[in-house]
Amino acid sequence: MSRRLALVTTSLVAVVAFLVGVLAAGPLGHTQNAGMSTAAAAVLDAAALPPAPIASPSSAPAMRGTSLVDFAGIAARLNNAVVSIDTTSRPEDGSPLLPKPVRPGSPTLDGQRDSGPDGGHQEDEPQEGAGSGFIISPDGVILTNNHVIDKADRITVVLYDGRRVHARVLGADADTDIAIIKVDPSGPLPYAQLGDSSRLRVGDWVCAIGNPLNYSHSLTVGVVSYLGRKLFDSSLDDYIQTDAAINLGSSGGPLIDTDGKVVGINAAISWRARGIGFAVPINIARAILPQLESRGRVSRGYIGITLKSIDPDLQRSLKLAVAHGAMVQDITPDSPGAQAGLRPYDVIVAVDGRAVADNDALVREIAGHRPGTTARIQFYRDGGLKTLSVRLGERPERARVPRGRDGDGPIPAPRTASLGITVRARNHQGDHGLPGGVVVSEVDPIGPSYESGIEAGNIILEINRHHITSMDDYRRILQAARPGDVLTFYLYNPELNQRVLRTVRIDEP
């Protein structure tokens, strides 16, 4: 019986092996049939396969999330809409522009000639720059970065056919690093279609076209590696991070999705690593283009407050009623927020009935309002929900306040090991218009205070909403605290000339 079972098993194995061999040698395999010429085998294979679709630039596949993307077709359609931008600025001493003298020198890696015998810049010579841009309308409107054309006295655009034409600035916005310039062509120009950057996902394929290092119309391919990256201005920045190569000269060029539409404006690179580039989302440009074209600049709403997002530590230490929103840290005197009656520790949760998740969302919401309009602010104060109306001002340009000092030198005080900071009494109580507080004189780089952003020179005004008027107040609060507690520090930062909130979780001593 067992022998019969063995024979049956052996037979089945043989049949299965035969079938596997037939499948492996079938039309979908790459093994040449025995006794058949290579050409004949190819004919059989071709006859067994369905006909391949005919690809054309106008029917490029756009399969999101896959690698089956016709980047060659995208390049064929959009290359002619990408331009090179050369800029020249007057010398630093303000003297008029003169023709650049011809001097011996070999081209550098970015295609520009040396500025002098030692390759350095001479102060009496024009400043030259280069970047990229892309045409967004057939009448010659070009989108680029503000930093590409900023302070330029002459802007020259090199079109797809090699023509060099002068351009003028229609509008620029330094806050978002976006600018539009205009050329006057003799006929309609090819232009790029703008897409929807809100549809991008991490991992989506994208490509970049630009003029890196003066290698015109270079295309690079990669994926979206992060969305919403903060680089310069945490309130307005929303950069797309990509590993599609972006190099010097690529600034202002388009970042393109698999549908062949522009989803970003290439703007920055990381000097510390390869394959990390950043683009301004095209939806940010869409939102401000009408103002740039009509007024040449962007006006944004302004309340005059500094904010901190609500996080679990802040909610716990201050026993807040909500886990989201933006807490008011400081209020500029005579600003719209001050006139409306906002106070520190108010937690703003909605504007005009639209919920705000954090401080960045609040700033973007207010910035989207026109100056002079009224915004209805909903906020929590001391556990109660309140509403007030704020007539918005115009957001001013950012100005960095010179670094300030408080007192003439540190007065030693006992180190608080659990916080990782050393504090001292203030020498001049009236400085900065602050009646009390103690000064942070040293911050341990491995302590929790350093991690939370407390810096030497900060003045501690309150801890968990208790006023600090002296070293005794400071010591008394810390003596009552226990490891694991979260303390909220209300600080004055002389360098920024504003009050800020920082939360610190107490370590074991």
C-alpha positions as CSV (number, residue, x, y, z in Angstrom):
1,M,0.0,0.0,0.0
2,S,2.8,2.3,0.9
3,R,4.6,1.5,-2.3
4,R,1.5,2.3,-4.4
5,L,1.2,5.6,-2.6
6,A,4.8,6.4,-3.3
7,L,4.3,5.6,-7.0
8,V,1.3,7.9,-7.2
9,T,3.2,10.7,-5.4
10,T,6.1,10.3,-7.8
11,S,3.8,10.5,-10.8
12,L,2.2,13.6,-9.6
13,V,5.5,15.3,-9.0
14,A,6.6,14.4,-12.5
15,V,3.4,15.9,-14.0
16,V,3.8,19.1,-12.0
17,A,7.4,19.4,-13.1
18,F,6.4,18.9,-16.7
19,L,3.7,21.6,-16.5
20,V,6.1,24.1,-14.9
21,G,8.6,23.5,-17.7
22,V,6.0,24.1,-20.3
23,L,5.0,27.4,-18.7
24,A,8.6,28.5,-18.3
25,A,9.2,27.9,-22.0
26,G,5.9,29.5,-23.1
27,P,5.3,32.8,-24.9
28,L,5.9,34.9,-21.8
29,G,9.3,33.4,-21.1
30,H,12.6,34.5,-22.4
31,T,14.1,31.0,-23.1
32,Q,14.6,30.2,-26.7
33,N,12.6,27.1,-28.0
34,A,14.8,24.1,-28.7
35,G,15.3,23.4,-32.5
36,M,13.9,26.9,-33.4
37,S,15.7,29.9,-34.7
38,T,16.0,33.0,-32.6
39,A,13.9,35.0,-35.2
40,A,11.2,32.4,-35.2
41,A,11.1,32.4,-31.4
42,A,10.8,36.2,-31.4
43,V,7.9,36.0,-33.9
44,L,6.0,33.5,-31.6
45,D,6.6,35.7,-28.6
46,A,5.4,38.8,-30.4
47,A,2.3,37.0,-31.7
48,A,1.4,35.9,-28.1
49,L,1.7,39.4,-26.5
50,P,-0.9,42.1,-26.8
51,P,0.1,45.1,-29.0
52,A,2.0,47.8,-27.0
53,P,0.4,51.2,-26.8
54,I,1.9,53.9,-29.0
55,A,3.4,56.6,-26.7
56,S,3.3,60.3,-27.8
57,P,4.1,63.5,-25.9
58,S,0.4,64.5,-25.9
59,S,-0.6,61.2,-24.3
60,A,2.1,60.8,-21.7
61,P,1.0,58.4,-18.9
62,A,0.5,60.0,-15.5
63,M,0.4,57.1,-13.1
64,R,0.6,58.6,-9.6
65,G,2.6,56.5,-7.2
66,T,4.3,54.4,-9.9
67,S,7.6,54.7,-11.9
68,L,5.7,54.4,-15.2
69,V,6.0,58.1,-16.0
70,D,6.9,59.5,-19.4
71,F,9.3,62.2,-18.2
72,A,10.6,62.5,-21.8
73,G,7.2,63.5,-22.9
74,I,6.9,66.0,-20.0
75,A,10.2,67.5,-21.0
76,A,9.2,67.8,-24.6
77,R,6.1,69.7,-23.7
78,L,7.5,72.0,-21.0
79,N,11.1,72.7,-21.9
80,N,10.2,75.6,-24.2
81,A,8.4,77.3,-21.3
82,V,11.5,77.3,-19.1
83,V,13.8,80.3,-19.4
84,S,17.2,81.4,-18.1
85,I,17.4,84.7,-16.2
86,D,20.5,86.8,-16.1
87,T,20.7,89.8,-13.8
88,T,23.1,92.7,-13.4
89,S,23.2,95.1,-10.5
90,R,25.0,98.4,-10.0
91,P,28.3,98.3,-8.2
92,E,28.1,98.5,-4.4
93,D,29.3,102.2,-4.5
94,G,26.3,103.2,-6.6
95,S,28.2,104.2,-9.7
96,P,26.4,103.7,-13.1
97,L,26.6,100.5,-15.1
98,L,29.4,100.3,-17.7
99,P,30.1,97.6,-20.3
100,K,32.0,94.8,-18.6
101,P,35.7,94.8,-19.8
102,V,37.0,91.7,-21.4
103,R,39.7,90.1,-19.3
104,P,41.7,86.9,-19.5
105,G,40.0,84.2,-17.5
106,S,38.5,80.8,-18.0
107,P,34.9,79.9,-17.2
108,T,34.2,78.7,-13.7
109,L,31.9,75.8,-13.0
110,D,28.8,78.0,-13.0
111,G,29.8,79.4,-16.5
112,Q,30.7,82.9,-15.3
113,R,34.1,84.4,-15.9
114,D,36.4,85.3,-13.1
115,S,35.9,88.8,-11.7
116,G,39.6,89.7,-11.5
117,P,43.1,88.4,-11.6
118,D,42.6,86.5,-8.3
119,G,39.2,85.3,-9.2
120,G,37.6,87.5,-6.6
121,H,34.9,90.2,-6.9
122,Q,36.0,93.8,-7.4
123,E,33.8,96.4,-5.6
124,D,33.6,98.7,-8.7
125,E,32.3,96.0,-11.0
126,P,28.6,95.1,-11.6
127,Q,27.1,92.3,-9.7
128,E,26.0,89.5,-11.9
129,G,23.5,86.7,-11.1
130,A,21.7,83.8,-12.8
131,G,18.6,81.8,-12.3
132,S,15.6,80.2,-13.9
133,G,12.0,80.9,-14.5
134,F,9.0,79.7,-16.5
135,I,6.4,81.3,-18.6
136,I,2.9,81.2,-17.3
137,S,1.0,83.1,-20.0
138,P,1.5,83.4,-23.8
139,D,1.9,87.2,-23.4
140,G,5.3,86.8,-21.6
141,V,4.5,86.7,-17.8
142,I,7.2,84.7,-16.1
143,L,7.2,83.2,-12.6
144,T,10.5,83.0,-10.6
145,N,12.0,83.5,-7.2
146,N,12.3,86.9,-5.6
147,H,15.9,86.3,-4.7
148,V,16.7,85.7,-8.4
149,I,15.8,89.2,-9.4
150,D,16.0,91.1,-6.1
151,K,17.9,94.4,-6.4
152,A,18.7,93.8,-10.1
153,D,19.0,96.9,-12.3
154,R,18.9,94.9,-15.5
155,I,17.1,91.6,-16.1
156,T,17.7,89.6,-19.3
157,V,15.6,86.5,-20.2
158,V,17.0,83.9,-22.5
159,L,14.0,82.2,-24.3
160,Y,13.9,78.6,-25.6
161,D,15.1,79.6,-29.1
162,G,18.1,81.5,-27.7
163,R,16.6,85.0,-28.0
164,R,17.8,87.4,-25.3
165,V,15.1,89.9,-24.3
166,H,14.9,92.4,-21.5
167,A,12.3,91.9,-18.7
168,R,10.7,94.2,-16.2
169,V,9.5,93.3,-12.7
170,L,5.7,93.2,-12.3
171,G,5.7,92.3,-8.6
172,A,7.7,90.6,-5.9
173,D,7.1,89.2,-2.4
174,A,10.1,88.5,-0.2
175,D,8.1,86.7,2.4
176,T,7.3,83.8,0.1
177,D,10.3,84.3,-2.3
178,I,8.0,84.7,-5.3
179,A,8.3,87.2,-8.1
180,I,6.8,87.8,-11.6
181,I,8.5,89.5,-14.4
182,K,7.3,90.3,-17.9
183,V,8.8,90.2,-21.4
184,D,7.2,91.7,-24.5
185,P,7.4,89.0,-27.2
186,S,6.6,89.5,-30.9
187,G,4.2,86.7,-30.7
188,P,2.6,84.2,-28.3
189,L,5.0,82.2,-26.2
190,P,4.8,78.6,-25.0
191,Y,3.7,78.4,-21.4
192,A,3.4,76.0,-18.5
193,Q,0.2,75.0,-16.9
194,L,-0.1,75.4,-13.1
195,G,-1.2,72.4,-11.1
196,D,-2.5,71.8,-7.6
197,S,0.3,71.4,-5.0
198,S,-2.3,70.3,-2.3
199,R,-2.6,67.0,-4.1
200,L,1.0,66.1,-3.7
201,R,2.0,63.2,-1.4
202,V,5.3,62.1,0.0
203,G,6.6,59.6,-2.5
204,D,5.0,61.1,-5.6
205,W,7.3,61.4,-8.6
206,V,8.3,64.9,-9.7
207,C,10.9,66.4,-12.0
208,A,12.7,69.8,-12.1
209,I,13.8,71.8,-15.1
210,G,16.2,74.6,-14.8
211,N,19.6,76.0,-15.6
212,P,21.9,74.6,-12.9
213,L,25.5,75.9,-13.2
214,N,24.5,77.4,-16.6
215,Y,23.7,74.0,-18.1
216,S,20.4,75.2,-19.7
217,H,17.3,73.2,-19.8
218,S,18.5,70.4,-17.5
219,L,15.9,67.9,-16.2
220,T,16.3,66.0,-13.0
221,V,13.9,63.4,-11.5
222,G,13.1,62.4,-8.0
223,V,10.3,62.1,-5.5
224,V,8.6,64.3,-3.0
225,S,10.4,63.5,0.3
226,Y,8.6,65.9,2.7
227,L,5.7,68.4,2.7
228,G,5.4,71.5,4.7
229,R,9.1,72.0,5.5
230,K,9.9,75.2,7.5
231,L,13.2,76.9,6.5
232,F,13.2,80.6,7.1
233,D,9.8,81.9,8.3
234,S,8.0,79.3,10.4
235,S,4.6,81.0,10.0
236,L,4.5,81.3,6.2
237,D,6.9,78.6,5.0
238,D,5.4,75.5,3.5
239,Y,8.2,74.1,1.3
240,I,8.0,71.0,-0.8
241,Q,11.2,68.9,-0.1
242,T,12.4,66.8,-3.0
243,D,15.4,64.6,-3.9
244,A,15.2,65.8,-7.6
245,A,18.5,67.5,-8.0
246,I,18.4,71.3,-7.6
247,N,21.6,73.2,-8.0
248,L,22.9,76.7,-8.3
249,G,21.0,78.4,-11.1
250,S,17.9,76.1,-10.7
251,S,16.2,78.7,-8.5
252,G,13.0,79.9,-10.0
253,G,12.5,76.9,-12.3
254,P,9.4,74.6,-12.2
255,L,8.9,71.5,-10.1
256,I,6.5,69.4,-12.2
257,D,4.2,66.5,-11.3
258,T,3.4,63.4,-13.4
259,D,0.5,65.2,-15.1
260,G,3.0,67.7,-16.6
261,K,1.8,70.6,-14.5
262,V,3.9,72.9,-12.3
263,V,3.4,72.2,-8.6
264,G,6.3,74.2,-7.2
265,I,9.0,76.8,-7.8
266,N,12.4,75.5,-7.0
267,A,13.9,77.8,-4.5
268,A,16.6,76.4,-2.2
269,I,19.1,73.6,-1.5
270,S,20.8,72.1,1.5
271,W,24.5,72.8,1.6
272,R,25.0,70.0,4.0
273,A,23.7,67.1,2.0
274,R,23.0,66.0,-1.5
275,G,19.6,65.3,-2.8
276,I,17.8,67.7,-0.5
277,G,16.1,70.6,-2.4
278,F,13.1,72.8,-1.7
279,A,10.3,74.3,-3.7
280,V,7.6,76.9,-3.0
281,P,4.2,75.2,-3.5
282,I,2.5,76.6,-6.5
283,N,-0.7,77.1,-4.6
284,I,1.1,79.8,-2.5
285,A,1.9,81.6,-5.8
286,R,-1.6,81.2,-7.1
287,A,-3.0,83.0,-4.0
288,I,-0.8,86.1,-4.4
289,L,-0.5,86.4,-8.2
290,P,-3.5,88.7,-8.4
291,Q,-2.0,91.2,-5.9
292,L,1.5,90.9,-7.6
293,E,0.1,91.7,-11.0
294,S,-2.2,94.5,-9.9
295,R,-0.2,96.2,-7.1
296,G,3.3,94.9,-7.4
297,R,3.4,93.7,-3.8
298,V,1.4,91.7,-1.3
299,S,-0.6,93.1,1.6
300,R,-1.3,90.8,4.5
301,G,-3.4,91.1,7.5
302,Y,-1.8,91.7,10.9
303,I,-2.8,91.5,14.5
304,G,0.5,92.3,16.3
305,I,0.8,89.3,18.5
306,T,3.4,86.5,18.9
307,L,2.1,83.0,19.4
308,K,2.8,79.6,20.7
309,S,1.1,76.4,19.6
310,I,-0.7,74.3,22.2
311,D,1.1,71.1,23.0
312,P,0.5,68.4,25.7
313,D,3.1,69.9,28.0
314,L,1.6,73.4,27.8
315,Q,-1.9,72.2,28.2
316,R,-0.9,70.2,31.3
317,S,1.2,72.8,33.0
318,L,-1.4,75.6,32.5
319,K,-4.5,73.3,32.9
320,L,-5.9,74.5,29.6
321,A,-9.4,73.6,28.5
322,V,-8.3,72.9,24.9
323,A,-5.6,70.8,23.3
324,H,-5.3,72.9,20.1
325,G,-5.1,76.5,19.1
326,A,-2.5,79.3,19.4
327,M,-1.6,80.9,22.7
328,V,-0.8,84.6,22.8
329,Q,2.7,85.2,24.1
330,D,3.2,88.9,23.5
331,I,1.3,91.8,22.1
332,T,2.8,94.8,20.3
333,P,1.8,98.1,21.9
334,D,-0.9,100.0,20.0
335,S,-1.3,97.1,17.6
336,P,-4.7,95.8,16.4
337,G,-4.5,93.0,18.9
338,A,-3.8,95.3,21.8
339,Q,-6.5,97.7,20.8
340,A,-9.0,94.9,20.5
341,G,-8.2,93.7,24.1
342,L,-6.2,90.4,23.5
343,R,-4.0,89.4,26.4
344,P,-1.1,87.0,27.0
345,Y,-2.3,83.4,27.7
346,D,-5.4,83.9,25.5
347,V,-5.8,80.7,23.4
348,I,-7.2,81.5,20.0
349,V,-9.1,78.6,18.5
350,A,-11.0,80.1,15.5
351,V,-11.1,83.0,13.1
352,D,-14.4,83.9,11.5
353,G,-15.8,80.6,12.5
354,R,-12.9,78.6,11.0
355,A,-10.9,76.5,13.5
356,V,-7.2,77.0,13.8
357,A,-5.0,74.1,14.8
358,D,-1.8,75.9,15.8
359,N,0.0,79.2,15.5
360,D,1.1,78.7,11.9
361,A,-2.5,78.1,10.9
362,L,-3.6,81.2,12.7
363,V,-0.9,83.4,11.0
364,R,-1.8,82.0,7.6
365,E,-5.5,82.7,8.2
366,I,-4.9,86.3,9.3
367,A,-2.3,86.9,6.5
368,G,-5.0,85.8,4.0
369,H,-7.2,88.7,5.1
370,R,-6.8,92.2,3.6
371,P,-5.6,95.0,5.9
372,G,-8.5,97.1,7.1
373,T,-10.9,94.2,7.2
374,T,-12.3,92.9,10.4
375,A,-11.7,89.4,11.7
376,R,-13.8,87.8,14.5
377,I,-11.5,86.0,16.9
378,Q,-12.7,83.2,19.2
379,F,-10.5,82.4,22.1
380,Y,-10.3,80.9,25.6
381,R,-9.4,83.1,28.6
382,D,-9.2,81.6,32.1
383,G,-11.3,78.6,30.9
384,G,-14.1,80.6,29.3
385,L,-14.8,80.9,25.6
386,K,-14.9,84.5,24.4
387,T,-15.2,86.4,21.1
388,L,-14.0,89.8,19.9
389,S,-13.5,91.6,16.6
390,V,-10.1,92.9,15.4
391,R,-9.7,95.4,12.7
392,L,-6.6,94.2,11.0
393,G,-3.5,96.3,10.2
394,E,-0.9,95.5,7.5
395,R,1.8,93.1,8.3
396,P,5.1,95.0,8.4
397,E,8.4,93.8,6.9
398,R,10.4,91.8,9.4
399,A,13.2,93.6,11.1
400,R,15.7,92.0,13.4
401,V,16.2,93.9,16.6
402,P,19.9,94.3,17.6
403,R,21.0,92.0,20.4
404,G,20.5,93.5,23.8
405,R,22.2,93.0,27.1
406,D,20.7,93.1,30.6
407,G,23.2,94.2,33.3
408,D,27.0,94.4,33.2
409,G,27.9,90.9,34.2
410,P,26.6,87.7,35.8
411,I,25.9,87.4,39.4
412,P,26.5,83.8,40.5
413,A,23.4,81.9,41.6
414,P,23.0,78.2,42.5
415,R,22.6,76.0,39.5
416,T,19.2,74.3,39.3
417,A,20.3,70.8,38.2
418,S,16.8,69.7,37.2
419,L,16.3,72.5,34.7
420,G,19.9,72.9,33.5
421,I,20.1,76.6,33.8
422,T,21.8,79.2,36.0
423,V,20.0,82.5,36.8
424,R,20.9,85.8,38.3
425,A,19.1,88.8,39.7
426,R,18.7,91.8,37.3
427,N,21.0,94.7,37.8
428,H,18.7,97.2,36.3
429,Q,15.1,96.5,37.1
430,G,13.7,99.2,34.7
431,D,15.5,98.0,31.6
432,H,13.3,97.1,28.6
433,G,10.3,98.5,30.6
434,L,10.1,95.3,32.7
435,P,9.6,95.7,36.4
436,G,10.9,92.4,37.6
437,G,12.2,89.0,36.5
438,V,15.5,87.1,36.8
439,V,18.1,86.6,34.0
440,V,19.2,83.3,32.5
441,S,23.0,83.6,32.6
442,E,23.9,80.1,31.5
443,V,22.2,77.1,29.9
444,D,23.4,73.6,30.1
445,P,23.5,72.2,26.5
446,I,22.4,68.7,27.8
447,G,19.6,70.0,30.0
448,P,15.9,70.2,29.3
449,S,15.9,74.0,29.2
450,Y,18.3,74.1,26.3
451,E,16.1,71.6,24.4
452,S,13.1,73.8,25.0
453,G,14.7,76.9,23.5
454,I,15.6,78.9,26.6
455,E,18.7,81.0,25.9
456,A,21.2,82.9,28.0
457,G,20.1,86.5,28.3
458,N,16.4,85.6,28.5
459,I,14.5,87.3,31.3
460,I,12.2,85.0,33.2
461,L,9.0,87.0,34.0
462,E,6.6,84.3,35.0
463,I,6.6,80.5,35.8
464,N,3.2,78.8,35.4
465,R,1.6,82.3,35.5
466,H,3.2,83.2,38.8
467,H,5.1,86.5,38.6
468,I,8.9,86.4,39.2
469,T,10.0,89.6,40.8
470,S,13.1,88.3,42.6
471,M,15.5,85.4,43.1
472,D,13.3,84.4,46.1
473,D,10.3,84.0,43.9
474,Y,12.2,81.9,41.4
475,R,13.6,79.6,44.1
476,R,10.3,79.2,45.9
477,I,8.5,78.0,42.7
478,L,11.3,75.5,41.9
479,Q,11.4,74.1,45.4
480,A,7.7,73.2,45.0
481,A,8.3,71.5,41.6
482,R,8.9,67.7,41.3
483,P,10.7,65.6,38.7
484,G,8.3,65.0,35.8
485,D,6.4,68.3,36.3
486,V,6.1,70.6,33.3
487,L,6.8,74.3,33.9
488,T,5.7,77.0,31.5
489,F,8.2,79.9,31.4
490,Y,7.1,83.4,30.3
491,L,10.3,85.0,29.0
492,Y,11.4,88.2,27.5
493,N,13.9,87.7,24.7
494,P,16.0,90.9,24.3
495,E,17.4,89.8,20.9
496,L,13.9,89.6,19.4
497,N,12.4,92.3,21.6
498,Q,9.4,90.2,22.4
499,R,8.0,87.9,25.0
500,V,7.9,84.1,24.4
501,L,6.6,81.0,26.1
502,R,8.7,77.9,26.7
503,T,7.7,74.7,28.4
504,V,10.3,72.6,30.3
505,R,9.8,69.1,31.7
506,I,11.8,68.8,34.9
507,D,14.5,66.1,34.9
508,E,15.6,64.0,37.8
509,P,18.3,66.0,39.8
